[in-house]
Amino acid sequence: MLTCHSRRGCDGSATRAAHSGTCRLRVCGIAMQGLFVLVAACFAVNQGCPGRPLPEPEAPIVRLELVASGMTSPLGMAVPRDGSSRLFIVDQIGLIRILDGQGNLLPEPFLDLSDRMIPIGIDFGNGIVYDERGLLGMAFHPNYPTNGRFFVFYNAPRSQNDTDEIDSRVRISEFRVSADDPDRADPTSERIVLSVAKPQFNHNGGQLAFGPDGYLYIGIGDGGGANDSGPGHTPELGNGQDLTMLLGKILRIDVDEADPYGIPPDNPFVNDMEARSEIWAYGLRNPWRFSFDRGGERELFAGDVGQNLYEEVDIVSKGGNYGWSRREGTRCFDPENPGTPPVVCGNTGPSGEPLADPIIEYSHVDAQGKEIGIAVLGGYVYRGSAVPDLQGHYVFGDFSTAFTTGDGTLFVGRKRDDGTWRHDELRISTSASGRVNRFILGFGEDEEGEIYVLTSQSLGPLGTTGEVYRVTASAAE
């Protein structure tokens, strides 16, 4: 039974309803000058019960505001932090477009790399065209306003010395802005910083970002195919776990020292003769977008695309092993039977190091059979002002619930007081279904910390349905 007290909640003798976790309530009678006064049920709904956490707030409803359209496959965004309020949008087909400070998408690209890339757009038949290669990332040097330097990530054709096992080369190149036009890059200024042979067309990674330390971080996938196995993948071990390979890693290099780059002296494997010194973290399948929190502890958040069953978000730390392909998320993984996780597997890497758990993990289908997503996209910790209810929370998404129809999902991840994380779908007031209803290709962040969603109605790099939206607060009802 529940003991009630005037102006107080439930005391330690309260029982709890199994179905709701709240106090089991009844109306208590309290004598007052010979009369019984009915007392409201102990304020349990508002105050909770001793030992029970308060109900967690629901995710806010947001609005998507269209800011640019007419592109093919916008999947990345960068800002020069030069006070111009320009947004530089990376289109997979090889173009970097500028959305100027007045909200105009300039007709001439900042840079056109289409003639330096491998041809993209694989026809799988039945009208399905898809590709994960192309121009995939861009980052401005922290001192861009004075030095005009920026970096790009794209797939170049394989070199003359590459075997037939190699599909293409991941190329990280430096360019400079034109001396006489801030809206045009100098196409002749390319300096190749890093070139990595890739065996298959998929799992390229593609993110570039300068950290708070001034170093350039690079995300590269495991090489492609499936299961981190087959041609171009280290037998038994996989590229993700092989420290002699740059595939399946997040790298950290110094683009201001040495040619073509230097190695930061505190990189985790700088003194390990059996590991590549560029590696910052490993055990990744396809880190599709990572970002540094511009506030808080400046942590590095990354979405790592899963295979058959689970998607994950990681906070990436120095030398961390994030499990692939020993695990998919927190579940054991068997490349011979990828649809059925083994019940038991090791929790350590090849050298006995612990495997780092994701902060967020979700399956492709929930317990009720509802499709949730098929490929996570890393986003940003929100530090803007347009949506106060998102402040300090991690906004990310999923590509779609299927490859046949654009049906991407927006999520917000929120850290609990006990250090664990929860994630919820962000509903959209400007959509009749409350969903994006497009393929989500990536996220962007402007100088003020506002977040953008990059989308298309096309599965592959075709057409002109690419659009960019700003996340804003839902209009008051």
C-alpha positions as CSV (number, residue, x, y, z in Angstrom):
1,M,0.0,0.0,0.0
2,L,1.0,3.6,-0.5
3,T,1.5,6.0,2.4
4,C,0.6,9.5,1.5
5,H,1.7,12.8,3.0
6,S,0.3,16.3,2.5
7,R,2.7,18.3,0.3
8,R,5.0,15.4,-0.1
9,G,5.5,12.6,-2.6
10,C,5.6,8.9,-1.9
11,D,7.6,7.5,1.0
12,G,9.7,4.3,1.0
13,S,6.7,2.1,1.6
14,A,5.3,2.9,-1.9
15,T,4.7,0.0,-4.3
16,R,5.1,0.5,-8.0
17,A,2.9,-0.4,-10.9
18,A,4.8,-3.0,-13.0
19,H,3.4,-1.6,-16.3
20,S,4.4,2.0,-15.8
21,G,7.2,2.2,-13.1
22,T,5.2,5.0,-11.3
23,C,3.8,4.8,-7.8
24,R,0.6,2.8,-7.4
25,L,-1.8,5.4,-6.1
26,R,-5.0,5.7,-4.1
27,V,-6.8,8.6,-2.7
28,C,-5.9,9.2,1.0
29,G,-8.2,10.7,3.5
30,I,-6.7,13.3,5.9
31,A,-8.8,14.5,8.8
32,M,-9.0,18.3,9.0
33,Q,-11.3,19.9,11.6
34,G,-13.5,16.8,11.5
35,L,-13.7,16.8,7.7
36,F,-12.0,14.5,5.2
37,V,-10.2,16.3,2.5
38,L,-9.2,14.5,-0.7
39,V,-5.5,14.9,-1.4
40,A,-4.2,14.6,-4.9
41,A,-2.2,11.5,-5.5
42,C,1.1,12.4,-3.8
43,F,2.4,14.4,-6.7
44,A,3.9,11.2,-8.0
45,V,3.5,12.1,-11.7
46,N,5.5,15.3,-11.3
47,Q,8.0,14.3,-8.6
48,G,8.5,10.6,-9.2
49,C,9.3,8.1,-6.5
50,P,12.4,7.7,-4.4
51,G,14.9,5.6,-6.2
52,R,13.2,6.1,-9.6
53,P,14.5,8.5,-12.3
54,L,12.2,11.2,-13.6
55,P,10.7,10.4,-17.0
56,E,13.0,11.4,-19.8
57,P,11.8,14.3,-22.0
58,E,10.5,13.6,-25.4
59,A,12.5,14.5,-28.5
60,P,11.6,18.0,-29.8
61,I,9.7,18.4,-33.1
62,V,11.8,20.3,-35.7
63,R,11.2,22.0,-39.0
64,L,13.3,21.6,-42.2
65,E,13.9,24.8,-44.1
66,L,15.0,24.4,-47.7
67,V,18.1,26.5,-48.4
68,A,19.5,25.0,-51.7
69,S,18.2,22.7,-54.5
70,G,19.1,21.6,-58.0
71,M,22.2,19.6,-57.1
72,T,22.8,15.9,-57.9
73,S,24.2,14.2,-54.7
74,P,25.1,16.7,-52.0
75,L,26.8,14.7,-49.3
76,G,29.2,17.0,-47.5
77,M,29.6,20.6,-46.4
78,A,32.4,22.8,-45.1
79,V,32.7,26.4,-44.0
80,P,35.8,28.6,-44.3
81,R,35.2,30.5,-41.0
82,D,36.1,33.8,-42.7
83,G,33.1,35.8,-41.8
84,S,31.5,35.5,-45.2
85,S,28.7,33.1,-44.0
86,R,29.3,31.0,-47.2
87,L,28.5,27.3,-47.2
88,F,30.6,25.1,-49.5
89,I,28.5,22.1,-50.5
90,V,30.3,18.9,-51.7
91,D,28.4,17.2,-54.6
92,Q,29.5,13.6,-55.2
93,I,29.7,14.1,-59.0
94,G,32.9,16.1,-58.4
95,L,31.6,19.7,-57.8
96,I,32.0,22.0,-54.8
97,R,29.2,24.5,-54.9
98,I,28.9,27.8,-52.9
99,L,25.8,28.9,-51.1
100,D,26.6,32.6,-50.6
101,G,25.8,34.7,-47.5
102,Q,22.5,35.8,-49.1
103,G,21.3,32.3,-49.7
104,N,22.1,32.1,-53.4
105,L,23.6,28.9,-54.9
106,L,26.3,30.3,-57.2
107,P,26.0,28.9,-60.8
108,E,29.8,28.3,-61.2
109,P,31.4,25.7,-59.0
110,F,34.2,26.6,-56.6
111,L,36.0,23.6,-57.9
112,D,35.3,20.9,-60.5
113,L,37.2,17.6,-60.0
114,S,35.0,15.4,-62.2
115,D,37.8,14.9,-64.8
116,R,40.2,13.7,-62.1
117,M,37.9,11.1,-60.5
118,I,37.1,7.6,-61.5
119,P,33.8,7.5,-63.5
120,I,30.9,7.0,-61.0
121,G,27.4,5.6,-61.3
122,I,27.2,1.8,-61.4
123,D,24.2,0.4,-63.2
124,F,22.9,-2.6,-61.3
125,G,20.0,-3.1,-63.7
126,N,16.3,-2.7,-63.2
127,G,16.8,1.0,-63.2
128,I,19.1,0.9,-60.1
129,V,22.1,3.2,-60.3
130,Y,24.3,3.5,-57.2
131,D,27.8,4.3,-56.2
132,E,29.8,5.2,-53.1
133,R,32.7,6.7,-54.9
134,G,33.2,10.2,-56.0
135,L,34.1,13.5,-54.4
136,L,33.3,12.7,-50.8
137,G,34.8,15.2,-48.4
138,M,36.3,18.7,-47.9
139,A,37.9,20.6,-45.1
140,F,39.3,24.1,-44.8
141,H,42.6,24.6,-43.1
142,P,42.1,26.4,-39.7
143,N,44.1,29.3,-41.1
144,Y,42.2,29.4,-44.5
145,P,41.3,33.1,-44.2
146,T,45.1,33.9,-44.4
147,N,46.6,30.9,-46.3
148,G,43.8,29.9,-48.7
149,R,44.4,26.2,-48.2
150,F,41.8,23.5,-48.3
151,F,41.7,19.7,-48.6
152,V,39.5,17.3,-50.5
153,F,38.8,13.5,-50.5
154,Y,38.0,11.8,-53.8
155,N,38.3,8.5,-55.7
156,A,40.9,8.7,-58.4
157,P,41.6,5.9,-61.0
158,R,44.0,3.2,-59.9
159,S,47.7,3.8,-60.7
160,Q,49.8,2.0,-63.3
161,N,51.4,-0.2,-60.7
162,D,48.1,-1.3,-59.1
163,T,46.8,-4.8,-59.7
164,D,43.4,-5.7,-61.1
165,E,42.3,-6.3,-57.5
166,I,42.3,-2.5,-57.0
167,D,39.1,-0.6,-57.9
168,S,40.3,2.9,-57.3
169,R,42.5,5.1,-55.1
170,V,41.4,7.2,-52.3
171,R,43.1,10.5,-52.8
172,I,43.6,13.3,-50.2
173,S,44.7,16.5,-52.0
174,E,45.4,20.1,-51.0
175,F,44.2,23.0,-53.2
176,R,44.4,26.7,-52.8
177,V,41.9,29.4,-53.5
178,S,42.3,31.6,-56.6
179,A,44.4,34.7,-56.0
180,D,41.9,37.0,-57.6
181,D,38.5,35.4,-56.9
182,P,37.4,34.1,-53.4
183,D,34.6,32.1,-55.0
184,R,36.9,30.1,-57.3
185,A,39.7,27.6,-56.4
186,D,42.9,27.3,-58.4
187,P,42.5,24.0,-60.2
188,T,46.2,23.9,-61.0
189,S,47.2,24.0,-57.3
190,E,46.6,20.4,-56.5
191,R,49.1,18.7,-54.2
192,I,48.5,15.1,-53.5
193,V,48.9,14.5,-49.8
194,L,47.9,10.8,-49.5
195,S,46.9,8.0,-51.9
196,V,45.4,4.7,-50.7
197,A,44.6,1.7,-52.9
198,K,41.0,0.4,-52.4
199,P,39.9,-3.0,-53.6
200,Q,36.1,-2.4,-54.0
201,F,33.8,0.5,-54.9
202,N,32.1,0.7,-51.5
203,H,33.2,1.6,-48.0
204,N,35.3,4.6,-48.9
205,G,34.7,6.7,-45.8
206,G,35.3,10.2,-47.0
207,Q,35.2,12.6,-44.0
208,L,37.9,15.2,-43.5
209,A,38.0,17.4,-40.4
210,F,40.6,19.5,-38.6
211,G,40.6,18.8,-34.9
212,P,40.9,21.3,-32.1
213,D,44.6,20.4,-32.1
214,G,45.1,21.6,-35.7
215,Y,45.7,18.2,-37.2
216,L,43.8,16.7,-40.1
217,Y,41.6,13.7,-39.4
218,I,40.7,11.3,-42.2
219,G,38.1,8.5,-42.2
220,I,38.7,5.6,-44.6
221,G,36.5,2.5,-44.9
222,D,37.6,-1.1,-44.8
223,G,38.0,-1.4,-48.5
224,G,34.6,-2.5,-49.5
225,G,32.8,-5.7,-50.4
226,A,31.3,-7.4,-47.4
227,N,32.5,-9.0,-44.2
228,D,36.0,-7.3,-44.4
229,S,37.1,-10.3,-46.4
230,G,38.0,-11.3,-49.9
231,P,40.5,-9.8,-52.4
232,G,42.3,-6.8,-50.9
233,H,41.5,-7.7,-47.3
234,T,43.9,-9.3,-44.9
235,P,43.0,-13.0,-44.5
236,E,41.5,-14.0,-41.1
237,L,42.2,-10.6,-39.6
238,G,40.4,-8.1,-42.0
239,N,41.6,-4.6,-42.8
240,G,39.8,-3.0,-39.9
241,Q,42.0,-4.9,-37.4
242,D,45.2,-4.9,-39.5
243,L,47.4,-2.1,-38.2
244,T,49.7,-2.3,-41.2
245,M,46.8,-1.1,-43.4
246,L,45.2,2.4,-43.6
247,L,41.8,1.0,-44.5
248,G,39.2,0.7,-41.8
249,K,40.7,3.5,-39.8
250,I,40.6,7.2,-38.7
251,L,43.9,8.8,-39.5
252,R,45.6,11.8,-38.0
253,I,48.3,13.7,-39.9
254,D,50.1,17.0,-39.8
255,V,49.7,18.9,-43.1
256,D,51.9,21.8,-41.9
257,E,55.0,19.8,-41.4
258,A,57.1,17.7,-43.9
259,D,56.1,16.8,-47.4
260,P,53.6,15.4,-48.2
261,Y,52.7,15.3,-44.4
262,G,54.1,14.8,-41.0
263,I,53.1,12.5,-38.1
264,P,52.0,14.1,-34.9
265,P,54.4,12.9,-32.2
266,D,51.6,11.8,-29.9
267,N,49.8,9.5,-32.4
268,P,49.2,6.2,-30.7
269,F,51.4,4.0,-32.9
270,V,54.1,6.4,-33.7
271,N,56.8,4.1,-32.1
272,D,55.3,0.8,-33.2
273,M,57.2,-0.7,-36.1
274,E,54.4,-3.1,-36.8
275,A,51.7,-0.4,-37.3
276,R,51.1,2.6,-39.5
277,S,51.9,5.8,-37.6
278,E,49.1,7.7,-39.3
279,I,46.5,5.7,-37.4
280,W,44.4,7.4,-34.7
281,A,41.7,4.7,-34.3
282,Y,40.8,1.5,-35.9
283,G,38.3,-1.4,-36.2
284,L,35.9,0.6,-38.3
285,R,33.8,-0.6,-41.2
286,N,32.8,2.6,-43.0
287,P,33.0,5.7,-40.9
288,W,30.5,7.8,-42.8
289,R,30.8,11.2,-41.3
290,F,32.5,12.2,-38.1
291,S,32.7,15.6,-36.3
292,F,34.3,17.3,-33.4
293,D,31.9,18.8,-30.8
294,R,32.7,22.6,-31.0
295,G,31.8,22.9,-27.3
296,G,31.9,20.7,-24.3
297,E,35.0,18.4,-24.2
298,R,35.5,18.7,-28.0
299,E,34.9,15.0,-28.4
300,L,35.1,13.2,-31.8
301,F,31.7,11.6,-32.7
302,A,31.6,9.1,-35.6
303,G,28.9,7.1,-37.3
304,D,30.1,3.7,-38.4
305,V,27.9,2.0,-41.0
306,G,27.0,-1.6,-40.0
307,Q,26.4,-4.6,-42.3
308,N,23.4,-6.8,-41.9
309,L,22.0,-6.0,-38.5
310,Y,23.3,-3.1,-36.5
311,E,24.4,0.5,-36.8
312,E,26.6,2.4,-34.3
313,V,27.8,5.8,-33.2
314,D,31.1,6.0,-31.4
315,I,33.0,8.6,-29.4
316,V,36.4,8.0,-30.9
317,S,39.5,8.3,-28.7
318,K,43.2,7.9,-29.2
319,G,44.2,4.3,-30.1
320,G,40.7,3.0,-29.7
321,N,39.7,-0.4,-31.4
322,Y,36.0,-0.2,-32.3
323,G,35.6,-3.9,-33.1
324,W,35.0,-4.4,-36.8
325,S,35.0,-7.2,-38.0
326,R,35.2,-9.0,-34.8
327,R,32.0,-7.3,-33.8
328,E,29.1,-5.5,-35.5
329,G,28.2,-2.9,-32.9
330,T,28.4,-4.8,-29.6
331,R,27.3,-8.1,-31.1
332,C,29.7,-10.8,-32.1
333,F,30.2,-11.1,-35.9
334,D,30.9,-14.2,-38.0
335,P,31.9,-13.4,-41.7
336,E,30.8,-16.9,-42.6
337,N,27.3,-16.3,-41.3
338,P,26.8,-12.5,-41.1
339,G,23.1,-12.7,-40.4
340,T,23.4,-14.6,-37.2
341,P,25.7,-13.2,-34.4
342,P,27.6,-15.9,-32.5
343,V,26.5,-16.2,-28.9
344,V,30.1,-15.9,-27.6
345,C,33.1,-14.0,-28.9
346,G,36.2,-12.3,-27.6
347,N,36.1,-8.8,-26.2
348,T,39.7,-8.0,-27.3
349,G,41.6,-7.2,-30.4
350,P,44.5,-9.0,-32.0
351,S,47.0,-7.8,-29.3
352,G,44.6,-8.3,-26.4
353,E,43.5,-4.7,-26.3
354,P,39.8,-4.1,-25.2
355,L,37.2,-3.4,-27.9
356,A,35.5,0.0,-27.4
357,D,31.7,-0.1,-27.2
358,P,29.5,2.4,-29.2
359,I,27.6,5.0,-27.3
360,I,24.6,4.4,-29.5
361,E,23.6,1.2,-31.3
362,Y,20.4,0.3,-33.1
363,S,19.1,-2.6,-35.2
364,H,17.7,-2.2,-38.7
365,V,14.3,-3.4,-37.5
366,D,12.8,-2.8,-34.1
367,A,11.0,-5.4,-31.8
368,Q,7.7,-4.6,-33.5
369,G,9.1,-5.3,-37.0
370,K,9.2,-1.6,-37.9
371,E,12.1,-0.7,-40.3
372,I,14.4,1.8,-38.6
373,G,17.3,2.3,-41.1
374,I,20.1,0.6,-43.1
375,A,23.1,3.0,-42.8
376,V,23.9,5.4,-40.1
377,L,25.2,8.9,-40.9
378,G,27.2,10.7,-38.3
379,G,26.1,14.3,-37.5
380,Y,27.0,17.1,-35.1
381,V,26.5,18.0,-31.4
382,Y,24.1,20.9,-31.7
383,R,25.6,24.2,-30.5
384,G,23.3,26.6,-32.4
385,S,20.5,28.8,-31.1
386,A,17.6,28.1,-33.5
387,V,16.4,24.9,-31.6
388,P,17.2,25.4,-27.9
389,D,15.8,21.9,-27.0
390,L,18.6,20.4,-29.0
391,Q,21.4,22.3,-27.3
392,G,24.3,20.0,-26.4
393,H,22.6,16.9,-28.0
394,Y,23.9,14.8,-30.9
395,V,21.9,15.1,-34.1
396,F,22.5,12.3,-36.6
397,G,20.5,10.2,-39.0
398,D,20.1,7.1,-41.2
399,F,20.2,7.0,-45.0
400,S,16.8,5.3,-45.5
401,T,14.7,2.4,-44.4
402,A,15.3,0.7,-47.8
403,F,17.3,1.2,-51.0
404,T,14.2,1.4,-53.1
405,T,12.6,4.5,-51.7
406,G,14.1,7.6,-50.0
407,D,12.9,7.4,-46.4
408,G,15.7,8.7,-44.2
409,T,15.5,9.1,-40.4
410,L,16.7,12.0,-38.2
411,F,17.8,11.1,-34.7
412,V,18.8,12.9,-31.6
413,G,21.2,11.2,-29.1
414,R,21.1,12.4,-25.5
415,K,23.5,11.5,-22.7
416,R,21.9,10.5,-19.5
417,D,23.2,11.5,-16.0
418,D,24.6,8.0,-15.6
419,G,26.8,8.4,-18.7
420,T,24.7,6.1,-20.9
421,W,23.0,7.4,-24.1
422,R,19.5,7.2,-25.6
423,H,18.4,8.1,-29.0
424,D,15.0,9.1,-30.4
425,E,13.6,10.0,-33.8
426,L,13.3,13.7,-34.5
427,R,9.8,14.3,-36.0
428,I,9.5,16.9,-38.7
429,S,6.6,19.4,-38.6
430,T,7.0,20.4,-42.2
431,S,6.3,16.8,-43.4
432,A,2.9,15.2,-43.4
433,S,4.4,11.9,-42.3
434,G,6.7,13.5,-39.8
435,R,9.7,12.1,-41.7
436,V,12.3,13.3,-44.2
437,N,10.9,11.3,-47.2
438,R,14.2,11.5,-49.0
439,F,17.5,9.7,-48.9
440,I,19.7,11.5,-46.3
441,L,23.3,11.7,-47.6
442,G,25.0,13.8,-45.0
443,F,25.0,16.7,-42.5
444,G,26.6,20.1,-42.3
445,E,27.3,22.7,-39.7
446,D,27.6,26.5,-40.2
447,E,29.6,29.1,-38.4
448,E,26.8,29.7,-35.9
449,G,26.5,26.0,-35.1
450,E,23.2,25.4,-37.0
451,I,22.8,22.0,-38.6
452,Y,21.9,21.2,-42.2
453,V,20.6,18.0,-43.7
454,L,21.8,17.0,-47.2
455,T,19.4,14.9,-49.2
456,S,18.3,13.5,-52.6
457,Q,15.4,11.7,-54.1
458,S,17.7,9.5,-56.1
459,L,19.5,6.5,-54.8
460,G,22.6,7.1,-56.9
461,P,24.4,10.1,-58.3
462,L,21.9,11.0,-61.0
463,G,19.5,13.9,-61.8
464,T,19.1,17.2,-60.0
465,T,16.9,16.3,-56.9
466,G,19.7,17.1,-54.4
467,E,18.5,19.5,-51.7
468,V,19.9,21.0,-48.5
469,Y,17.8,21.9,-45.5
470,R,18.4,23.8,-42.3
471,V,17.1,22.3,-39.1
472,T,15.0,24.9,-37.3
473,A,12.5,25.0,-34.4
474,S,9.0,23.9,-35.2
475,A,6.5,26.8,-35.5
476,A,4.4,27.3,-32.4
477,E,1.1,25.5,-32.6
